[in-house]
């Protein structure tokens, strides 16, 4: 399959156009890093970099190699720039999870790129990965809600914790207090903060995004 695709779409680097890899080693090592902003939210790369094109392509064409190379790049940069944080996550058994897509988008695309990237990333960082968050499918359009508190309730109910029995992963549930929530792009932070807010107050939660 990949050989046939290669004939029509030769693999080239998103940074420099060189053939062979989606992210060549030179471009990987020169990707500008944003690093930590806000207290526990890490956004790695500026959206204005070539990462933008890579993410757009990933949304419309599922490319296994691209997911893997992205996860490798993220893992390398986390270990390089935040070695203490990665150690801390490993020693305290942090579980990586991702923001689910709306089911209509998921069906249309057939996959959730945040979930795929973070599953690969979890393997590389030797962390567990579990699908912990569900997205409610029927929220009223905000415009129909005149009352501000109804608007807030509508937004805050977008996400919920997945019931323990339907969770994947080795633990199949249990009390989860150490989490890293992955989302591909950080825009206003509303999505990530809304997902963080569904977990118990004593949880220690980091947000991790690829681009901001
Ligand atoms: Zn390159």
Boltz pocket constraint, residues with backbone or C-beta under 6 A from the ligand:
constraints:
  - pocket:
      binder: B
      contacts: [[A, 13], [A, 14], [A, 15], [A, 16], [A, 17], [A, 18], [A, 23], [A, 24], [A, 25], [A, 26], [A, 27], [A, 28]]
      max_distance: 6.0
